[in-house]
């Protein structure tokens, strides 16, 4: 994972993991810190989806 910028302090985390399960299949898993509420998690995911959507649209518009 990339380090935080100087002066930043991590408060909460949501980590999406691409993993190899015990049968050798690729699957997805996630972990969160204990204090992250479901509302905060949903908000963080919505922001990430919106950022990804804009990035993909920008790439398609460049073609």
N, C-alpha and C positions, 0 to 999 in steps of 0.2 A: 504494500500500500504506500502511496505517496505521503510524505510527511506533511504536517501542517505548516502554514506560514509562520515565521517568527512572530511571537506575541499572541498567537492563537492558542486557545485552550479547548480541548475536546470535552464536551459535556455529555453527549449521547451518541450512539452509533447504530446504524443498520448496515449489515454486510450481506451481500448476495454472493453465494459461493457456487461455482460449478465444480461438482465433485464426481469422483469415480466411486460407485458403491461396491459393496462386498462381492457382487456378482460380476463386476467389471463393466457395468453400464454407467453411462454418463447421466447425471441428474442434477437438479438444482436444489439448494438449501439456503436458508437464511438464518442469521442470528441478530439479535438486538440487545441493547443494554436493558437492564431491568426496569429503569425508570421511564423509558420511552412509551408514551401512551399510544393507544391505537389511533387516536386523532392525529397525533404528531407523525406517526408512521405513515398514515394515509396522506397527509399533507406533503411529506418528503417524497413519497412515491409519485404523487401527482406532479410536483415540480420537476422531478427527473424525467417523467414521461413527456412533459411539455418541452423541456430542453432537448430531449432526443428527437421529438417530432420536428421542432424547428430546425435542428441540425440536418436531419434527413431531407426536409423540404429545401433547405439552402443548397444541399448537394445536388438534388434533382433539378433545381432551377439553374444551376451552373452548366448543366449538360445541354 
